[in-house]
Amino acid sequence: MNARHARGITLLVSLLVFAMSGCTGGGGDSTTTPPSTSLGTAAGVWTGTVNTNRTETGVVLSDGSYWFIYTVQNNPSLIGGFIQGSGTSSNGVFTSSNARDFNFEGLGVLSASVNGSYFEKRSLNGSVTYPVLNQTTTFASTYDAAYEQTPSVATVAATYSGPGADTTGSRESANLTVSSSGVISGQTSGGCRFSGTMTPKSTGNAYAVSATFAATGCRAPSMTITGLGYYKSDTRRLYVGLTDSG
């Protein structure tokens, strides 16, 4: 997970201890009140599949920012990369023009756009278009109520272990410990140590994460990477996506 000039790093770490509602209005001879056209927002934790035989899981926050991790084709146990950006959701339509795909399968960092449709707290479906590749993929995902849990360091304080990867294609497993005060520390299977902090966001069961590699023993010595983490209590997994200043 630590490589020179790495621009995207993701960890998927597992704990070691192992309805649409209608509206009516009016009465008598008066005109009925038309139904609301508001369909809420696309905010939520989402899990689903990509048409290229991949699984995906991610979060859209209330401010429109999003992080989605996807797996390797035909192999849900390996991370293929993650897509990060910000979008807008209105009347059932979600759009984003500044998506970046941090690919761990040799494609590096790709610019993309996202267009989709959603039902609040039910489904988020759409497509991701890559101009450089002249390619479009589609995805379908369902809402996970994990989004509604209040983020708390006490909830995620534990020791985790799982796979990591970066945009150079390097893959290493890693151990990660989150303390009760939000301090994180860990080491990759290659011997690189890192430390940092995890701070709860205001909503969405998400966390702001920052980590710095050690000055020695790492291929990106002293580099600081920042990003987002989110927790799924049903599977007891912590997902973390981090990027450098580039």
N, C-alpha and C positions, 0 to 999 in steps of 0.2 A: 504493500500500500504506500510505500515511501519511495519516490523516484525523482530524480533530478527533473526539474521543470514540469512536475506533475501538475495538471490543471484540474483534475477532478478525482476525488477519492471517496469511496463508499465502504461502509462497514454494515454487515447484517449480523447482529450478534444476539445469541440466545442465552438465556439465563443458565448458568451452570447447574443450579439446584433444581435442578430439574425435578305516507299514504296520501296519496292525493286526497285532499278533503274538499268537498263541494260547499257552495254557499248559496243561500237563497235570500230573497228579500221581497218586501212589498206585500200587500194584502188588499182585499176588497177590490175596488175599481182602480187603484193606483197602479202605475207602471212598476214592474218589478225592477229591483236593483240589479244591474249587470254584474256578472262575476268579476272578481279582481283579475287583472292581467298580470299581477306580480307573481313570479314563480320563485321568489327568494334568490339565493345565490348557489354557486357550486362549491361553497366551502364544505370541507369534510375530509375524512380519511377514506380512500377508495382502493379497492382491490379488484383485479380482473385479469384479462388476457389481451394479448396483442395478436393480430392476424398472422404474424410470422412465428407462431408456436412458442410464444414467450408468456410468462406471467408478469404482472406489474402490481406494485403497491405504492401509494403515495398520499400526499396531503395537499389540499388547497386551503390556504388560510383565509381569514376574513378580509384581509387587505388585497387578496388576489394573487399573492405569491404562491408558488407551488414547487414541489419536489417530488418526482416520481422515479422510483428504482425499477428497472426491468431486468429480467434474467436472460441467460444465454439461450439461444434457440434450442428447443427440445431438451433443456436441462434446467429445471427450476431450482436446483441447488446452487448454481453459480450465478454471480452477478454479471450482467452484460453491460451495465452502465446506468446513468440516471439523467433525467431531463429536468432542467430548472429554468424558471422564468417567472413572469407575472402576467396576469390576464384580467379580463373583465367578464362578469357574468350578469346578464340582464334578460329577463323574460324567457328563460330557458336556453339561452345561447351563451356559450363560453368561447372566447377568442383570445389568442395571444400571438403577438408578432415578434417577440424577442426570446423565444425558447432557445436554449443551448443544450445540446445532447453531448454529455461527457461519456464517450463510448470507450469501453475497455476491451474491445475486440479488434483493435488496429485502426479504427477510423478517426481517433483523436476527438477534437471538439468540433461539433457541427452546429451551424445555425439552422433554426427550423421555425415553423409556425404551427400553431395548434388551433383547430376549429372543431367545436363539438356542441352537443346538446345535453341538457341535464334536467332531471327532476329533483328538486331539493330533497336531500336526505334519502334518495332512492337510487338514482343511476347517473352516471357520467360517461357518455360515449362520444367518440369523435375520430379525428384523424390528425396525424403529424406529417407535415410536408417538409422535405429536405431539398431546397433549391439546387445545391451543389451536386447532389446525387440524382436529381430528377426523379425522386422517389417519394411515395406516400405510404404510410402504414396506418392501420386503423386499430382502435382499441375499444373495449367495452368493460365497464367497471361498475360495481355496486357499492353502496354506502356502508361504512363500518361505524357503528355507534361509539367506537373508541374515541372518535373525535370529540365527543361531548364530555369526556372525563376531564377533570381539572388537572392541568399539568402540575406536578409537584416533585421536587427532588427526592422527597421521602419515598415516592412511588417507584422511582427508577434506581434508587441507591442499591447497588449490588455489584457482583462481578460477572462479566459476560465473556463469551468466547465465540468466535465465528469467522467467516471468510471476509477478506478485504480485497480491493483491486484499485488500479488507477489507469489513467488514460495512456500510459506507456504500454499497457498490457501486462504489467507485473501483477502477480497475485500472491498474497501472503495471508495466512490466518493471523488473528490478533486476539490478545486478551485485553479487556478494558474494565477498569473498576471505577464506579461512580460513588463518591463518598456522600454522606448525609448532608454535607454542606455544598455539594455541587462541584467539588474538585474531581477531575478525571485524571487517570494515569493508566498507562498500558505499555505493551511491548508487542511488536510483530514477531512472527516466527523467524524472521531474518535477524532479529536482535535489535531492531531500532526501537528505542524508548520514546514515548511522547507523554505530554502532560497538558492540562488545560482546564477549562471550566464548562459547565452545563447549566444554563439559566432558563427557568420556565418562561415561555411566552405567555401573553395575557389570555389567549384562548387556544383551542384546537389540540390540546394534549401534545403540544410541540415545545421544543427546547432550542434556544440559541446555543450553538456549540463552537468552541474555539480550542484548537490543539496546536502545540508547538513541538517539533521534532528536536531531539537532543542534538547537541553540537557535534557529537561523535557517534559513529556506529550507524548513521543513516545516510542514504544517498541524497537526501535533501536536508543537510544539516541546518538546524536553527530556523527552518521555514515554519511560518505560522499559517494554518489553514482554518477557515471558518465556514459555518453553514448551519444546517438544521438537523435536528433529531426528532423522531416521533416514536411513541411507544404503543404497542398493541398488547393489552393486558391478557386477552384470551390465549394468545400464543406465547406471551411473556417474552416478546422480542423487541429489541431496540434497533431502529434503523437510523443510520447517520450518513449524510452526504455532505462533503466538505470540498471547498475549492481554495486555491491560492489567490493572490492579489491580481493575477492575470485573468 
